[in-house]
């Protein structure tokens, strides 16, 4: 069977990505239905009910027509339609049906997601959807949540699985343009109210082609994903089959966390080339708890690529994962440290298809003043950094001094600025924030070796807020500008301090430590909040705190004002699982810890 996605159709004569006019995220759905028919499109492994829900392309076409027709009965062109269904095939149907109907999809999450009702309320207030899509099983919690909203903000509720196929008999998809907004991708909101990135069809289609080219994927590759579908990485995974005609197997994040082997087993379930993506913690967890039980046969030689992104990549996690699964045929080049963000649709850079992930060791002292200087691993100030590879085709990433807005040479740390057709159009309803973030001009480029070469002089650039550096053409991510711990004029990267604190005592839950600075007596001072490890709930605090202070002082030459030990689960995290350092800082300053 020939692949649906033909890459040559999306490249110009010079090999640059150029999405043809009229191509949209949903442009190929009808062709997929006609050509692939009863072949599987999406399936969901429901471990709670011990069953598998599968949609063939024919069934998907019928469901999209039905839900799309129902939406057209109650919405106007450009209305926002919020998707609040649980993880599963109904989410896929709701997302694409909203777009086909001429609405703007808003991928969100069901209100029972713990600890995020305030975020859901903020997003619904911002997007003002006229319709909320859910399922029959989840309808009651959604109704209860919607009833709490002011009457003039209450959207209509439609259960995706309750719309009969017969409704879609005469469905006519809305005419869509390549530069129309397809959906709003809300940021995780770790330091502010979440903002909706306007992702156009051009942005999304460009990013899909960029990922296929960068990772070296077959266009009709199979995928396995437990990532939340409201998250940018999880959402892009469901777009692959829609555009390329492949096959995606879904499961819930909870199913993976409870038993990581479920994901691993599914990766090797067939001989077909398989691709997946996950944040760094998943590789660590799978290495520790995802090995096959005695008697199970596992062959991972078919796995073509595993993107490691969404949070800082730890080389030890990658090495543990490779060591754990190499005996089962996993190639050492499969794991791909990558960089991306919602404002760029998702994907920015990754390592080459044949490259093994490796650590580069930099001088911590030099890094605090913005210089990336390589040292031997045994150097007393060595800090490991993992390359996120090269930037994808038809995208530019320049390292910029945020004060002068000028490009920095390789080896100098600066803010990462991005340009390309995959960049979102701006923030929904926020013209000032859009201008500050998406509409920047690079004041000066390097006369030689510029990473902005061949980018139009009048290009508008996205300020990412991320700090990075180029070494030998490879992009390294060193931290977030807003998260820097700046004490006595020196920049300390919080993840570096947190790693030291996590290693300082077995009573600390490694990976569940937050470091930040607070106003002190005429200067900023460092604070560390650490969750207690399992079994350490009653351990005396003073020796643990002293161990952390001593380790941080020794390794970073950084005095620590306060070390706060808290119970497991206290440190706030974003909906994508990242440490919400600024929220933790606010809670500390408010005396809530």
N, C-alpha and C positions, 0 to 999 in steps of 0.2 A: 504493500500500500504506500503510495507516495505521500510525503509530508504535506500538510496544509500550508505551513509557513515556508515560503521560498525566499531565503535571505536576499537573493539578488534583486528581488522586487523592491527592497527597501534601501538599496545602496545606489549612490550616483556613480558617475564614471570615475571619480577619484576614490571611490570606496567609502565615502562619507554616508552616514545614515540620513536618509531623506524620506520621510513618511509621505506617500502620495496623497494628494487631495482626495477626500472622501473616505479614507481609511479611518476606522474607529475601533474601539475595544470590542464592539458587538458586530462589526461588519461581516465577520466570518462565521457567525453562529449558524445562520441558515445553511451555509455551505457545509459546515461540519455535520449538521443534522442530516443533510441529503447524502453526503458521501460516506459518513461513518455509521449512520443508522443505529443498529442494535449494539454496536461496540460500546463498552463502558466509557462514560465521560467522567463522572464524579461518584465516589462512594465514600460512605462514612462508617467507620468501625465504632459501633456503640457498645462500649465495654460495660456500661451500667446495665444494659438490657441484654447483653450477650447476643447481639445480632448485627448484621451488616445491612445498611441501606444503600442501594445502588441506583444510579440513574444512567440509563443509556442515553445516547445522543437524541434518539427519537423521543424518549420520555422527557428529557430536558427541554426540547423544543416545545412540547405540548404545555409543560408547566410555565415556561417563559411567556408563551402566548396568553395563557389564562391570567396569570398575575399581571402581565403588562396591560391587558385589556381592562382588568379591574381597576388598575391605577389610572388609566386614561379616563375612566368614568368619573373619577373624583379629584383629579389634579389638573393643573394648568401647566403648560410648557415652562420648564425652569423651576417648578416647585421642588423643594427638598423632600426627599423620602428617606427617613431614618430606618436603618436595618437593626432591629433589636432581637433578632432570633438567636437561639443558642447555636453553638458550633454544630455544623451539619450541612447536608445538601440543601436544606431550605434557605440557609444563608446565601448560598451561591445563587439560587433561584431569585431570591429577593433583590440581591445586588444588581444582577444583570437585567432583571425585569424592570427595575426602576429606570435604568439607563435607556432601555429599549422604548419605554413609554414616553421618553422625552423629559424625564425629571432628572434632578441631580441627586445621586445616591449619597447617603451619609452613613458609612459603615461604623456601627457602634456595638454595644454589648448589652445583654439582658441585664435588668436592674439587680438581679441577685448576685452579680459579681461583687465579692466582699470588699467593703471599704471604698467604693468608687461612686456612690450615689451622688455625691456633691459634684463630681466631674460630669456625670451624665446630665445632671440638671443644668450645669453651665453650658454644655454643648447644645442641648436642646434649646436653651434660651438664645444661643448665638446663631444656630442654623435655622431656627423657626420652621421645622418641617410641618407640612400639612398632613402627612401620613406617617404612621409608624407601622413597620412590618414586623410581625412576630410569628409564633406558631401557636396552635391550639393548646399545647401543653404549657407553654410559657405565658399565655395570654393574661392569666389572673395577676401575676406579679407586675406585668406591664401596665394593666389597667389600674392597679393600686398605685403605682408610681405616677401615672399620668393624672390621676384624680387629685394629686397633691399640687399640681401646677395650677396657676391662675387660669380661670375659665377661658380667657382669650388666647391662651397659649396651648390649649389642649388639642393635639392632632387627632385625626381619625385613626383607629386601630384596625388593621387587617391581618388576619391569620393566613400566612402563605399557604399552608396545607389544607385550608378550608375552602379555597377557591376551586370549583370544579373545572376540569379541562374544557368542558363545553363552553365556558365563558370566552375562551380564546379562539373560537371558530373563525371569526372574521377579523382577528387582530391585525392591525397595520402598524408596524413599528414607526416611530416618529422619525422624520428626516433629520439626520445628525451631521454636523460638520466636524472636521478634524480638530478644529481649535475651540470647539465647545467644551465647557466644563463637564467632565464625566462624573466626578465625585469629589467630595471634600474629605481629605485625610486629616483628622484632628491630631495635633501633636500631643505628646504624652502629658504635658502640663506639669513638669516637675518643679518649675519655679514661677509659674504664672497661670492665669486662666488659659485653658487649651484654646488654640487657634486652628481654624480650618484652612488647610492648604488647598488651593484650587488646582486640582489636577485635571488637565485637559486630555482628550484622546491622544493628541500628539505626544504629550509628555509620557503617558503610560506606554504607548506603543513603542516609542523611542527607547524607553528604559528596558522593555522586554527584549528588544533586538540587541541592546547593549549587553544585557546579561547573557544572552545566548552566545554572542560572539566572544565575550570575555572569558566565560567558563569553558567554552568549547563544547557546547551541548548539541546533541542531535535535536532538530526542531520538534520531533514527535516523541521526545523523551517522557518517561513516566516520572511522577513525583509522589512523595509521601510527606505529609505535613501535619504536625500537631499545633502549629503556631496559631495564636488567636487570630480570627479572620478580620477583626477590627484593627489589627496592627499592620503597619505598612508592609512588613516582610510577609506576613501571612496572606495579606490581600493580593500581593503580586503573584503568589503561588497559584491562586485560583484563576489568574488571568492567562497563564501559560496554555492550558487546554483550550480556552476560548479563542485564542489567537492562533495557536500552533496545532490544535487538534490532538493533543496528547491525552493523558489519563492521570487523574489525581486521586490519591487516597488520603482521606482526612481522618483525624482522631482528635480528641479533646486534649488541651494542655494538662488537665488533671489526670487523664489516663496515662499520659507519658510520665509525669512526675511520680505517680504511684508505682508504675512498673516501666522503667525506661526500656526494658527489653522488647516491649510491644513495638516501639518505633524501630529498633534495630532489626527485629525479626522481619518487619514489613519491608525494610530497605532491601533485604535479600530474598524476598518472597518469589521473585520471578527472575528469569535470565535477562530481561530487558534492561537496557541502560537506565539507571535511576538517579534522580537528582533531588536534593533536599537542602534546607537551610535551617539554621538554629543559632541561638545566642551561645556565647562561650560556656555558660554554666551547664548547658545541656550535654556538652562533650565530657565535662568533668563528671556529671551525674551518671551518664551512660557507662563511662569507664568503671565507675565504682559499683553500680548496681544493675548494669544492663547486659551482663554476660549471659549466654544461653544456659539454661538448666541442663543437668546431666541427661544425656540421651537425645537432646535436640540437635538437629543438623542445621548448620548456618553457613551460608556461602555469600560473602559480600564482594566477590570479585566483579559483580555487575555494577557496583556503585560508581557513578561517573564523576560526581562532585558533591561536596557538602560545604555550603557557604557558612563560615563562622563570622557572624556580624552582630549588630545591634547593641553590643556592649564591648568594652575593651577585651582584646584577644590575649589570653594568657598562654604562653608557650608550654608551660607545664601541663595545662589541661589538654592541649593538642597532643603532646607526647604521650600522656597517659592513655588517651583515646586510641592513638595509633598502636601503642604497645598492646592494649587490651584486645584489639580486633585484627591485628596483623595475622594471627594464626587462622583467622577465618577468611582470608583472602583480600582484606582491605588494602588497597594500594597506598603507599606512603604519600602520594601526591593528591589524594582525594580531598582532604580538608583544606579549605580555601579561606584564609583570613581576609576579611573584606571590610569595606567602609561604605556607609550609606546613611541617608537621612530622609525624613518624610518630605522636606522641601524640595528634594531632588527626585521625587516620586519614590525612590528608594536607593537604587544601586549607583555607586560612584566608582569604586575600584576593587580589584581583587588580584590575587597572584596568578601567574601564568599556568595554563593547563598542566604543564609537565613539571611545575615547581613544587618542591617540598617546603612546608612552612619551617622557617628557621628564625632564631632569635639573633638580634644584633644588640651588643652591649654598649651602652653610652655612659659617659662620665656624668654622674648625678650632679656634682658640683657645677660643672659647666652648663648642664641643662637648666639649672636654676636661673642662669643669666641669658638663656636663649641660644646657646651654642650646642649643637649635636656633635660630640666628639667620640669616636669609637675607642673602646678600651678592651682589654682581654677580659674574659668572663671572671677571672680570679681577682681582678682589680678591686680594692676595698670600696670604691665608689661606683662599681658597675651596677647598672640597672638595665634589665632586659626590655627590649622593644621588639615588637613583631611587625614585619612589613605587611602593609595592606596592598602591596603590589602596584600595578600601574592603573592609571585612570582609563575608564572605558572609552571606546571609540566615539568621536563626535561629542566629547565632553572635555572641558578644560578645568583644571584645578591649580590655582596659583597660591603660593604662600605669600601673605601680604602683611606688612606692618600696619596694624589697624589705626594707628595714629596718623601716619603720613599717607596711607592708602597706596603705598608703592610696593612693587614686588620684591621679595627677598631672595638672595642667592641660596643655592643648595647648602645645607648644613646650618642654616639659620631658622629658628623656630618662629612661626608667625601664624596668623589666622588663615584658615583655608577659605578661599573664595572660589565659587563654582560658576560656570557658564555652560549652557547647552540646551537643546530642545527638550530634554527630560526635566528641566527645572519647572516647578509649579508656577502658576501665573501670579500668585500673591496670596494674602490671607483674606478669607471671606469677610467682607464688611469692615475691614481695618486698613484704610488707605494709608494712614501714617506709618503703621508697622510694616506695611507692604513696601513703602518707599525706603524705609530704613534698612530692611532686610534684603529685598529683592532687586533694588534699583540703584546699585552702586557703580561708580566709575573707577576703574583702575588708573591712577594718576600717572604712573610711570612703570614701564616694563624693563626687565633686564636687557641690556644691549646684546647679550649673547646667552644662549642656554635658557631662554625664557619659556616657562610652561604655559604662557599665554600666546605663544607663536601661532600664527594663522587664525587667531580669533579676531573678529572685527574690532577696529579701534574704538568704535562707539558702543561696544557691547555693554550690557547691564549685567552685573555680577551679584550673586547671592553670597551674603556674609553668613557663614555657617555657625560662627561662635565656637568652632572647634580649633584647637591648636595642632599644627602639624609641621613636618619638615620633610624635605627630599634628601635622600642619600642614594647616590648611584642610580638615579631615576626611579627609585622606589619611594612610595608615600608611607610615612609613619605618622600615626595619630598619637599625640602626646597628652592631650587633655582638653578640658573645656575652659574657656576664658573665665566664665563666671564662677567656676568651681576652684580656681587657683587659690591656694592658701599663701597669701603674701605677708610675710613677717620680716621686718627689718630690711625691706627692699629686695628680698629673695623670693623667687617663685618656687613653691613646692607643689608637686602634683598630688592631689588627694589620694588617688588610687595607689600611689607609691607608699604614702604614709599608712594607708589602710592595710596594705599587704604586710607591712612591718608589724603593725599592731596585731594582726591576725596570727602572725607567727610567734609573737612574744609570749603567749600563754595558751596552754591547752584548754583553758577555761573560757576562751573566746571563740565564738562561732566564726570561723574563717569565711570571708566573703560577705559578712554581715556587720561591717564596720563603716562608719561615716566620719570623715575628717573635714573640718571647715574652720574658718577663722571668724572671730567675733571682736567687736571693739573692746579695747582694754584701756589701760591708763596711758593715754596719748599714743597708743600703737595698737596694731592688730595682734591678737593672740590666738594660738591654736587650741582647738577643742577636739576630742575624740569621743565618739559614742560607739560603744561596742555591745553587741548582743551576747549573752552568756551561752556557752555551748551546752548541749544536752547533758544533764547530770551535774551541771555546775551551778544550778540555781541557788544553792545555799553556801557556795564557796565564799570565804571571806574576801571582801572587795579590795582591801588595801594592798595585799601582795600582788594581785592581778594588775591593779592600776600602776603600781611601782614598776612591774615588769614592762608594761607598755611604755611608760615614760622613759625608762632607761634605754629601751630598744630604739625608740624614736630619736632620743637625744644622741645616741651613739651613731646611728646610721645616717641621720639627716641633719645633725647639729641644730635641732629644733626644740626649744623648750615648749612643753605642753601645759597650758593653763589648767585644763580640767580633763579628766577621763571619767566618763559616765558609763556605768554598766547597766544595761537594761535587759528585760526579758526578751525571749525569742519573739519576733514578729512586731516589735515596737518601732524599729526604724522604718519610716515610710518608704514605699517604692512606687514607681509609676505603673501604669497599666501594662507596660511592656516589661516590667520586672526590674528596671534599672533602679539603683539607689537614688532616692530623691534627696540629695544632700541639702539643697536650699530649704526644703520643707522641714528637714530634720533640724537645720540651724534655727529656723523660725520657732519650732517647738521648744528647742533648748532655751532660746532667748525669752520665750513666753512662760518658762517654768513648767512646761507640760511633761517633761521627762522625769 
